[in-house]
Amino acid sequence: MTSVRVRRVRQHVNPLAKKYQTPLSPVEWEKVYAQLNQPLHLDIGSARGRFLLSMAQLETNWNFLGLEIREALVIDANKLRDELGLTNVHYLFCNVNNSAQSLFSSLPNKSLERVTIQFPDPWFKNRHAKRRVVQPELVAELANYLAPGGTVFLQSDIKFVAEEMCDRFTENPAFVRLGDGEWLAENPLPVSTEREEYVLSRGEPVYRALFTRVGKDGDTLPVQRDL
């Protein structure tokens, strides 16, 4: 699929390290996407970017944005995007936990309609809990900018990580979990991540959940677009 050299990069990066504390500058979105008026799918922790590249080719009527804290992976993903000639997908190097406001506030009004957070670094030790990506502050920022009826899809092969992510979204009144609180048996998206395929190939479980952004009056709105 690609002629881009596969880099060896650190699997885990401490988001609290000093080098990752500079917030992302506002983005000129009109220079990023050929069709700015399309709905936006945000993938937090996009790694090598293969998931979004496949999604962008399947759903050409969407724009896709991958956020990744390992800069080398972002560089390679954008190179591959250019080789494929895709104009509806882009990758940014940033720490989403300190860049969310500056990033989202510059988006076209209510263009963010879908968010995925898939197999984030688990940071198993309790003293490292603040390093996990899904913090209450991030959920609050997503609540501010996700369009009513928009969706958040979460998955992990580590049960306590999936439970913690779900708890953080459940605690925010802007989100309602779909599926009566049960784990989803299947991925509702047409593309699997590399990690998901690896876990399933080993016969191990994947814990999945889907949330929707409710209206200001607390009513659950229909999802605006199919997953």
CYANA upper distance limits for C-alpha pairs under 8 A (distance plus 0.5 A):
  2 THR  CA     80 LEU  CA      7.06
  3 SER  CA     80 LEU  CA      8.31
  4 VAL  CA     76 ASP  CA      7.11
  4 VAL  CA     79 LYS  CA      7.77
  4 VAL  CA     80 LEU  CA      7.00
  5 ARG  CA     76 ASP  CA      8.40
  7 ARG  CA     72 ALA  CA      8.10
  7 ARG  CA     73 LEU  CA      8.21
  9 VAL  CA     70 ARG  CA      8.35
  9 VAL  CA     72 ALA  CA      8.01
  9 VAL  CA     73 LEU  CA      8.43
 12 HIS  CA    121 ASP  CA      7.37
 13 VAL  CA     69 ILE  CA      7.92
 13 VAL  CA     70 ARG  CA      7.82
 14 ASN  CA    131 ARG  CA      7.08
 15 PRO  CA     20 TYR  CA      6.43
 15 PRO  CA     21 GLN  CA      8.28
 15 PRO  CA     69 ILE  CA      8.13
 15 PRO  CA     95 ASN  CA      7.08
 15 PRO  CA    131 ARG  CA      6.52
 16 LEU  CA     20 TYR  CA      7.17
 16 LEU  CA     21 GLN  CA      7.50
 16 LEU  CA    131 ARG  CA      7.09
 17 ALA  CA     21 GLN  CA      7.50
 20 TYR  CA     69 ILE  CA      8.38
 20 TYR  CA     94 CYS  CA      7.89
 20 TYR  CA     95 ASN  CA      6.66
 21 GLN  CA     95 ASN  CA      7.89
 21 GLN  CA     98 ASN  CA      7.34
 22 THR  CA     98 ASN  CA      8.08
 23 PRO  CA     94 CYS  CA      7.87
 23 PRO  CA     95 ASN  CA      7.82
 23 PRO  CA     98 ASN  CA      6.05
 23 PRO  CA     99 SER  CA      5.16
 23 PRO  CA    102 SER  CA      8.01
 24 LEU  CA     94 CYS  CA      6.67
 24 LEU  CA     95 ASN  CA      8.36
 24 LEU  CA     98 ASN  CA      8.45
 24 LEU  CA     99 SER  CA      5.68
 24 LEU  CA    102 SER  CA      7.18
 24 LEU  CA    103 LEU  CA      7.31
 25 SER  CA    102 SER  CA      7.04
 25 SER  CA    103 LEU  CA      7.79
 26 PRO  CA    102 SER  CA      6.01
 26 PRO  CA    103 LEU  CA      6.19
 26 PRO  CA    106 SER  CA      6.70
 27 VAL  CA    103 LEU  CA      7.22
 27 VAL  CA    106 SER  CA      7.16
 28 GLU  CA     32 VAL  CA      7.47
 28 GLU  CA    106 SER  CA      8.28
 29 TRP  CA     33 TYR  CA      6.96
 29 TRP  CA     36 LEU  CA      7.69
 29 TRP  CA    106 SER  CA      8.36
 29 TRP  CA    107 LEU  CA      7.58
 30 GLU  CA     34 ALA  CA      7.91
 30 GLU  CA     36 LEU  CA      6.70
 32 VAL  CA     87 THR  CA      8.31
 32 VAL  CA     90 HIS  CA      7.54
 33 TYR  CA     63 ASN  CA      7.72
 33 TYR  CA     87 THR  CA      6.33
 33 TYR  CA     88 ASN  CA      6.07
 33 TYR  CA     89 VAL  CA      7.84
 33 TYR  CA     90 HIS  CA      8.41
 34 ALA  CA     87 THR  CA      6.21
 34 ALA  CA     88 ASN  CA      7.17
 35 GLN  CA     63 ASN  CA      8.36
 35 GLN  CA     88 ASN  CA      7.85
 36 LEU  CA     63 ASN  CA      8.28
 36 LEU  CA    108 PRO  CA      8.44
 37 ASN  CA    108 PRO  CA      8.30
 37 ASN  CA    111 SER  CA      7.91
 38 GLN  CA     61 ASN  CA      6.77
 38 GLN  CA     62 TRP  CA      5.84
 38 GLN  CA     63 ASN  CA      6.47
 38 GLN  CA    111 SER  CA      7.64
 39 PRO  CA     61 ASN  CA      8.20
 39 PRO  CA     62 TRP  CA      5.78
 39 PRO  CA     63 ASN  CA      6.53
 39 PRO  CA    111 SER  CA      5.50
 39 PRO  CA    112 LEU  CA      6.63
 39 PRO  CA    113 GLU  CA      6.52
 40 LEU  CA     62 TRP  CA      6.48
 40 LEU  CA     63 ASN  CA      5.26
 40 LEU  CA     64 PHE  CA      6.15
 40 LEU  CA     65 LEU  CA      7.74
 40 LEU  CA    111 SER  CA      6.11
 40 LEU  CA    112 LEU  CA      5.18
 40 LEU  CA    113 GLU  CA      6.20
 40 LEU  CA    114 ARG  CA      7.05
 41 HIS  CA     62 TRP  CA      7.59
 41 HIS  CA     63 ASN  CA      6.69
 41 HIS  CA     64 PHE  CA      5.29
 41 HIS  CA     65 LEU  CA      6.72
 41 HIS  CA    112 LEU  CA      6.90
 41 HIS  CA    113 GLU  CA      6.70
 41 HIS  CA    114 ARG  CA      5.10
 41 HIS  CA    115 VAL  CA      6.19
 41 HIS  CA    116 THR  CA      8.22
 42 LEU  CA     64 PHE  CA      6.53
 42 LEU  CA     65 LEU  CA      5.40
 42 LEU  CA     66 GLY  CA      6.54
 42 LEU  CA     67 LEU  CA      8.20
 42 LEU  CA    112 LEU  CA      7.80
 42 LEU  CA    114 ARG  CA      6.68
 42 LEU  CA    115 VAL  CA      5.20
 42 LEU  CA    116 THR  CA      6.81
 43 ASP  CA     52 LEU  CA      8.12
 43 ASP  CA     64 PHE  CA      8.13
 43 ASP  CA     65 LEU  CA      6.66
 43 ASP  CA     66 GLY  CA      5.31
 43 ASP  CA     67 LEU  CA      6.82
 43 ASP  CA    115 VAL  CA      6.30
 43 ASP  CA    116 THR  CA      5.29
 43 ASP  CA    117 ILE  CA      6.61
 44 ILE  CA     66 GLY  CA      6.62
 44 ILE  CA     67 LEU  CA      5.57
 44 ILE  CA     68 GLU  CA      7.32
 44 ILE  CA     96 VAL  CA      8.10
 44 ILE  CA    115 VAL  CA      7.99
 44 ILE  CA    116 THR  CA      6.78
 44 ILE  CA    117 ILE  CA      5.74
 44 ILE  CA    118 GLN  CA      8.16
 45 GLY  CA     66 GLY  CA      7.45
 45 GLY  CA     67 LEU  CA      5.99
 45 GLY  CA     68 GLU  CA      5.33
 45 GLY  CA     69 ILE  CA      7.76
 45 GLY  CA    117 ILE  CA      7.21
 45 GLY  CA    118 GLN  CA      7.81
 45 GLY  CA    120 PRO  CA      7.21
 46 SER  CA     51 PHE  CA      8.13
 46 SER  CA     52 LEU  CA      8.12
 46 SER  CA     66 GLY  CA      5.61
 46 SER  CA     67 LEU  CA      6.20
 46 SER  CA     68 GLU  CA      5.94
 47 ALA  CA     68 GLU  CA      6.50
 47 ALA  CA     70 ARG  CA      8.10
 47 ALA  CA     73 LEU  CA      6.76
 47 ALA  CA     74 VAL  CA      8.13
 48 ARG  CA     73 LEU  CA      5.82
 48 ARG  CA     74 VAL  CA      7.58
 48 ARG  CA     76 ASP  CA      7.91
 48 ARG  CA     77 ALA  CA      6.44
 49 GLY  CA     53 LEU  CA      6.78
 49 GLY  CA     66 GLY  CA      7.54
 49 GLY  CA     73 LEU  CA      8.27
 49 GLY  CA     74 VAL  CA      8.19
 49 GLY  CA     77 ALA  CA      6.01
 49 GLY  CA     91 TYR  CA      8.34
 50 ARG  CA     54 SER  CA      6.79
 50 ARG  CA     77 ALA  CA      8.20
 50 ARG  CA    193 THR  CA      8.00
 50 ARG  CA    194 GLU  CA      8.37
 51 PHE  CA     55 MET  CA      6.78
 51 PHE  CA    191 VAL  CA      7.11
 51 PHE  CA    192 SER  CA      7.25
 51 PHE  CA    193 THR  CA      5.89
 51 PHE  CA    194 GLU  CA      8.06
 52 LEU  CA     56 ALA  CA      6.38
 52 LEU  CA     64 PHE  CA      7.18
 52 LEU  CA     65 LEU  CA      8.31
 52 LEU  CA     66 GLY  CA      7.70
 52 LEU  CA     89 VAL  CA      7.75
 53 LEU  CA     57 GLN  CA      6.97
 53 LEU  CA     81 ARG  CA      7.48
 53 LEU  CA     89 VAL  CA      7.58
 54 SER  CA     58 LEU  CA      6.86
 54 SER  CA    191 VAL  CA      7.46
 55 MET  CA     59 GLU  CA      6.41
 55 MET  CA    190 PRO  CA      8.12
 55 MET  CA    191 VAL  CA      7.04
 56 ALA  CA     60 THR  CA      6.23
 56 ALA  CA     62 TRP  CA      7.62
 56 ALA  CA     63 ASN  CA      7.65
 56 ALA  CA     64 PHE  CA      7.06
 56 ALA  CA     86 LEU  CA      8.11
 56 ALA  CA     88 ASN  CA      6.89
 56 ALA  CA     89 VAL  CA      6.74
 57 GLN  CA     86 LEU  CA      8.22
 60 THR  CA     88 ASN  CA      7.51
 62 TRP  CA     88 ASN  CA      7.36
 63 ASN  CA     88 ASN  CA      5.12
 63 ASN  CA     89 VAL  CA      6.28
 64 PHE  CA     88 ASN  CA      6.55
 64 PHE  CA     89 VAL  CA      4.98
 64 PHE  CA     90 HIS  CA      6.86
 65 LEU  CA     89 VAL  CA      6.28
 65 LEU  CA     90 HIS  CA      5.56
 65 LEU  CA     91 TYR  CA      6.20
 65 LEU  CA     92 LEU  CA      8.08
 66 GLY  CA     89 VAL  CA      8.34
 66 GLY  CA     90 HIS  CA      6.81
 66 GLY  CA     91 TYR  CA      5.06
 66 GLY  CA     92 LEU  CA      6.77
 67 LEU  CA     91 TYR  CA      6.39
 67 LEU  CA     92 LEU  CA      5.60
 67 LEU  CA     93 PHE  CA      6.60
 67 LEU  CA     94 CYS  CA      6.91
 67 LEU  CA     95 ASN  CA      8.37
 67 LEU  CA     96 VAL  CA      7.65
 68 GLU  CA     73 LEU  CA      8.00
 68 GLU  CA     74 VAL  CA      7.00
 68 GLU  CA     91 TYR  CA      7.94
 68 GLU  CA     92 LEU  CA      6.90
 68 GLU  CA     93 PHE  CA      5.75
 68 GLU  CA     94 CYS  CA      6.54
 68 GLU  CA     95 ASN  CA      7.74
 69 ILE  CA     93 PHE  CA      6.00
 69 ILE  CA     94 CYS  CA      5.64
 69 ILE  CA     95 ASN  CA      5.97
 70 ARG  CA     74 VAL  CA      7.32
 70 ARG  CA     93 PHE  CA      7.24
 71 GLU  CA     75 ILE  CA      6.85
 71 GLU  CA     93 PHE  CA      5.82
 71 GLU  CA     94 CYS  CA      8.46
 72 ALA  CA     76 ASP  CA      6.85
 73 LEU  CA     77 ALA  CA      6.56
 74 VAL  CA     78 ASN  CA      6.68
 74 VAL  CA     91 TYR  CA      6.28
 74 VAL  CA     92 LEU  CA      6.79
 74 VAL  CA     93 PHE  CA      6.49
 75 ILE  CA     79 LYS  CA      6.79
 76 ASP  CA     80 LEU  CA      6.77
 77 ALA  CA     81 ARG  CA      6.69
 77 ALA  CA     91 TYR  CA      7.44
 78 ASN  CA     82 ASP  CA      6.74
 78 ASN  CA     90 HIS  CA      7.06
 78 ASN  CA     91 TYR  CA      6.68
 79 LYS  CA     83 GLU  CA      6.82
 80 LEU  CA     84 LEU  CA      6.76
 81 ARG  CA     85 GLY  CA      6.71
 81 ARG  CA     86 LEU  CA      6.11
 81 ARG  CA     89 VAL  CA      7.78
 81 ARG  CA     90 HIS  CA      8.21
 82 ASP  CA     86 LEU  CA      6.77
 94 CYS  CA     99 SER  CA      7.37
 95 ASN  CA     99 SER  CA      6.57
 96 VAL  CA    100 ALA  CA      5.74
 96 VAL  CA    133 VAL  CA      8.39
 96 VAL  CA    138 LEU  CA      8.31
 97 ASN  CA    133 VAL  CA      7.45
 97 ASN  CA    135 GLN  CA      8.30
 97 ASN  CA    137 GLU  CA      8.12
 97 ASN  CA    138 LEU  CA      6.59
 99 SER  CA    103 LEU  CA      6.44
100 ALA  CA    104 PHE  CA      6.33
100 ALA  CA    138 LEU  CA      7.58
100 ALA  CA    141 GLU  CA      7.09
101 GLN  CA    105 SER  CA      6.20
101 GLN  CA    141 GLU  CA      7.13
102 SER  CA    106 SER  CA      7.22
103 LEU  CA    107 LEU  CA      7.67
104 PHE  CA    145 TYR  CA      7.01
105 SER  CA    145 TYR  CA      8.07
107 LEU  CA    111 SER  CA      7.40
107 LEU  CA    112 LEU  CA      8.27
110 LYS  CA    145 TYR  CA      6.86
110 LYS  CA    146 LEU  CA      6.85
110 LYS  CA    147 ALA  CA      5.36
111 SER  CA    146 LEU  CA      8.18
111 SER  CA    147 ALA  CA      7.31
112 LEU  CA    145 TYR  CA      7.20
112 LEU  CA    146 LEU  CA      5.64
112 LEU  CA    147 ALA  CA      6.44
112 LEU  CA    150 GLY  CA      8.07
113 GLU  CA    146 LEU  CA      6.28
113 GLU  CA    147 ALA  CA      5.92
113 GLU  CA    149 GLY  CA      8.18
113 GLU  CA    150 GLY  CA      4.97
113 GLU  CA    151 THR  CA      6.94
114 ARG  CA    146 LEU  CA      8.01
114 ARG  CA    150 GLY  CA      6.10
114 ARG  CA    151 THR  CA      5.43
114 ARG  CA    152 VAL  CA      6.42
114 ARG  CA    153 PHE  CA      8.40
115 VAL  CA    151 THR  CA      6.77
115 VAL  CA    152 VAL  CA      5.15
115 VAL  CA    153 PHE  CA      6.74
116 THR  CA    152 VAL  CA      6.25
116 THR  CA    153 PHE  CA      5.30
116 THR  CA    154 LEU  CA      6.51
117 ILE  CA    152 VAL  CA      8.28
117 ILE  CA    153 PHE  CA      6.93
117 ILE  CA    154 LEU  CA      5.59
117 ILE  CA    155 GLN  CA      7.24
118 GLN  CA    153 PHE  CA      8.33
118 GLN  CA    154 LEU  CA      6.19
118 GLN  CA    155 GLN  CA      5.40
118 GLN  CA    156 SER  CA      6.56
118 GLN  CA    193 THR  CA      8.45
119 PHE  CA    155 GLN  CA      6.37
119 PHE  CA    156 SER  CA      4.83
119 PHE  CA    157 ASP  CA      7.23
119 PHE  CA    195 ARG  CA      7.75
119 PHE  CA    196 GLU  CA      8.46
120 PRO  CA    132 ARG  CA      8.07
120 PRO  CA    133 VAL  CA      7.50
120 PRO  CA    156 SER  CA      7.56
121 ASP  CA    132 ARG  CA      7.20
121 ASP  CA    133 VAL  CA      8.26
122 PRO  CA    132 ARG  CA      7.05
122 PRO  CA    158 ILE  CA      7.78
122 PRO  CA    161 VAL  CA      6.63
123 TRP  CA    128 HIS  CA      6.31
123 TRP  CA    129 ALA  CA      6.95
123 TRP  CA    131 ARG  CA      7.32
123 TRP  CA    132 ARG  CA      6.88
124 PHE  CA    128 HIS  CA      7.65
124 PHE  CA    129 ALA  CA      8.08
125 LYS  CA    129 ALA  CA      7.30
128 HIS  CA    132 ARG  CA      7.99
130 LYS  CA    135 GLN  CA      8.03
133 VAL  CA    138 LEU  CA      8.49
134 VAL  CA    138 LEU  CA      6.82
134 VAL  CA    139 VAL  CA      7.49
134 VAL  CA    165 MET  CA      6.45
134 VAL  CA    168 ARG  CA      7.77
135 GLN  CA    139 VAL  CA      7.04
135 GLN  CA    168 ARG  CA      7.46
136 PRO  CA    140 ALA  CA      6.71
136 PRO  CA    168 ARG  CA      6.42
136 PRO  CA    169 PHE  CA      8.33
137 GLU  CA    141 GLU  CA      6.85
138 LEU  CA    142 LEU  CA      6.74
139 VAL  CA    143 ALA  CA      6.66
139 VAL  CA    168 ARG  CA      7.55
139 VAL  CA    169 PHE  CA      6.81
139 VAL  CA    172 ASN  CA      7.83
140 ALA  CA    144 ASN  CA      6.88
140 ALA  CA    172 ASN  CA      7.71
141 GLU  CA    145 TYR  CA      7.06
142 LEU  CA    146 LEU  CA      6.07
143 ALA  CA    174 ALA  CA      6.48
143 ALA  CA    175 PHE  CA      8.03
143 ALA  CA    213 ARG  CA      7.55
146 LEU  CA    150 GLY  CA      6.60
146 LEU  CA    213 ARG  CA      7.44
147 ALA  CA    213 ARG  CA      7.52
148 PRO  CA    212 THR  CA      8.40
148 PRO  CA    213 ARG  CA      5.66
148 PRO  CA    214 VAL  CA      6.14
148 PRO  CA    215 GLY  CA      6.05
148 PRO  CA    221 LEU  CA      7.29
149 GLY  CA    212 THR  CA      6.32
149 GLY  CA    213 ARG  CA      5.61
149 GLY  CA    214 VAL  CA      6.58
149 GLY  CA    215 GLY  CA      7.97
149 GLY  CA    220 THR  CA      7.87
149 GLY  CA    221 LEU  CA      5.49
149 GLY  CA    222 PRO  CA      6.02
149 GLY  CA    223 VAL  CA      4.92
149 GLY  CA    224 GLN  CA      6.10
150 GLY  CA    212 THR  CA      6.12
150 GLY  CA    213 ARG  CA      5.89
150 GLY  CA    223 VAL  CA      6.33
150 GLY  CA    224 GLN  CA      7.04
151 THR  CA    210 LEU  CA      7.41
151 THR  CA    211 PHE  CA      6.06
151 THR  CA    212 THR  CA      4.93
151 THR  CA    213 ARG  CA      6.76
151 THR  CA    223 VAL  CA      7.54
152 VAL  CA    210 LEU  CA      6.27
152 VAL  CA    211 PHE  CA      5.52
152 VAL  CA    212 THR  CA      6.75
153 PHE  CA    208 ARG  CA      7.93
153 PHE  CA    209 ALA  CA      6.48
153 PHE  CA    210 LEU  CA      5.16
153 PHE  CA    211 PHE  CA      6.98
154 LEU  CA    162 ALA  CA      7.78
154 LEU  CA    165 MET  CA      8.02
154 LEU  CA    166 CYS  CA      8.34
154 LEU  CA    208 ARG  CA      6.13
154 LEU  CA    209 ALA  CA      5.76
154 LEU  CA    210 LEU  CA      6.85
155 GLN  CA    162 ALA  CA      6.76
155 GLN  CA    206 VAL  CA      7.25
155 GLN  CA    207 TYR  CA      5.93
155 GLN  CA    208 ARG  CA      4.78
155 GLN  CA    209 ALA  CA      6.93
156 SER  CA    161 VAL  CA      7.29
156 SER  CA    162 ALA  CA      6.03
156 SER  CA    206 VAL  CA      6.31
156 SER  CA    207 TYR  CA      5.93
156 SER  CA    208 ARG  CA      7.27
157 ASP  CA    162 ALA  CA      8.17
157 ASP  CA    196 GLU  CA      8.47
157 ASP  CA    199 VAL  CA      7.70
157 ASP  CA    204 GLU  CA      8.18
157 ASP  CA    205 PRO  CA      6.69
157 ASP  CA    206 VAL  CA      5.09
157 ASP  CA    207 TYR  CA      6.41
158 ILE  CA    162 ALA  CA      6.90
158 ILE  CA    206 VAL  CA      8.22
158 ILE  CA    207 TYR  CA      7.98
159 LYS  CA    163 GLU  CA      6.59
159 LYS  CA    207 TYR  CA      6.90
160 PHE  CA    164 GLU  CA      6.51
161 VAL  CA    165 MET  CA      6.67
162 ALA  CA    166 CYS  CA      6.69
162 ALA  CA    207 TYR  CA      6.73
162 ALA  CA    208 ARG  CA      7.82
163 GLU  CA    167 ASP  CA      6.56
164 GLU  CA    168 ARG  CA      6.76
165 MET  CA    169 PHE  CA      7.05
166 CYS  CA    170 THR  CA      6.47
166 CYS  CA    209 ALA  CA      7.80
167 ASP  CA    171 GLU  CA      6.51
168 ARG  CA    172 ASN  CA      7.31
169 PHE  CA    175 PHE  CA      6.67
169 PHE  CA    176 VAL  CA      8.35
169 PHE  CA    211 PHE  CA      8.26
170 THR  CA    175 PHE  CA      6.83
170 THR  CA    176 VAL  CA      7.03
170 THR  CA    177 ARG  CA      7.42
173 PRO  CA    218 GLY  CA      8.10
174 ALA  CA    213 ARG  CA      6.21
174 ALA  CA    214 VAL  CA      6.00
174 ALA  CA    215 GLY  CA      7.94
174 ALA  CA    216 LYS  CA      8.26
174 ALA  CA    218 GLY  CA      7.74
175 PHE  CA    211 PHE  CA      6.63
175 PHE  CA    212 THR  CA      6.05
175 PHE  CA    213 ARG  CA      5.28
175 PHE  CA    214 VAL  CA      6.32
176 VAL  CA    211 PHE  CA      5.91
176 VAL  CA    212 THR  CA      5.96
176 VAL  CA    213 ARG  CA      7.17
176 VAL  CA    214 VAL  CA      7.30
176 VAL  CA    220 THR  CA      7.79
177 ARG  CA    181 GLY  CA      6.78
177 ARG  CA    209 ALA  CA      7.83
177 ARG  CA    210 LEU  CA      6.42
177 ARG  CA    211 PHE  CA      4.79
177 ARG  CA    212 THR  CA      6.99
178 LEU  CA    209 ALA  CA      8.02
178 LEU  CA    210 LEU  CA      6.15
178 LEU  CA    211 PHE  CA      6.16
178 LEU  CA    212 THR  CA      7.65
179 GLY  CA    183 TRP  CA      8.12
179 GLY  CA    184 LEU  CA      7.81
179 GLY  CA    210 LEU  CA      8.15
181 GLY  CA    209 ALA  CA      8.46
182 GLU  CA    209 ALA  CA      8.11
183 TRP  CA    207 TYR  CA      6.40
183 TRP  CA    208 ARG  CA      5.79
183 TRP  CA    209 ALA  CA      6.16
184 LEU  CA    207 TYR  CA      7.66
184 LEU  CA    208 ARG  CA      5.65
184 LEU  CA    209 ALA  CA      6.34
184 LEU  CA    210 LEU  CA      8.33
185 ALA  CA    208 ARG  CA      8.03
186 GLU  CA    208 ARG  CA      8.31
187 ASN  CA    192 SER  CA      8.01
187 ASN  CA    208 ARG  CA      7.83
188 PRO  CA    227 LEU  CA      6.90
189 LEU  CA    227 LEU  CA      6.28
192 SER  CA    196 GLU  CA      6.63
192 SER  CA    197 GLU  CA      7.03
193 THR  CA    197 GLU  CA      6.88
194 GLU  CA    198 TYR  CA      6.74
195 ARG  CA    199 VAL  CA      6.67
196 GLU  CA    200 LEU  CA      6.64
196 GLU  CA    206 VAL  CA      7.86
197 GLU  CA    201 SER  CA      6.52
198 TYR  CA    202 ARG  CA      7.10
199 VAL  CA    203 GLY  CA      7.22
199 VAL  CA    204 GLU  CA      6.09
199 VAL  CA    205 PRO  CA      7.72
199 VAL  CA    206 VAL  CA      7.88
200 LEU  CA    204 GLU  CA      6.03
200 LEU  CA    205 PRO  CA      7.28
200 LEU  CA    206 VAL  CA      7.94
212 THR  CA    220 THR  CA      8.03
212 THR  CA    221 LEU  CA      8.42
212 THR  CA    223 VAL  CA      7.68
213 ARG  CA    220 THR  CA      7.86
213 ARG  CA    221 LEU  CA      8.05
214 VAL  CA    218 GLY  CA      6.21
214 VAL  CA    219 ASP  CA      6.20
214 VAL  CA    220 THR  CA      5.16
214 VAL  CA    221 LEU  CA      6.23
215 GLY  CA    219 ASP  CA      5.97
215 GLY  CA    220 THR  CA      6.90
215 GLY  CA    221 LEU  CA      6.93
